[in-house]
């Protein structure tokens, strides 16, 4: 999990100064990876992130865990 977070979200480069903010961002990144892994499209995590960026329908599918 750490390698995925570091490569896709560049987590090691994140320089949050407040401990609470860092914990919250870490939790959000792990949650996002879980949602992207559960999406049935055969693609990398990075590829799924780009699909969500380009198409709001795919983003909705990932967030609701349903095929539209």
Secondary structure, 3 states (H helix, E strand, C coil): CHHHHHHHHCHHHCCCCCHHHHHHHHHHHHHHHHHHHHCCCCCCHHHHHHHHHHCHHHHHHHHHCCCC
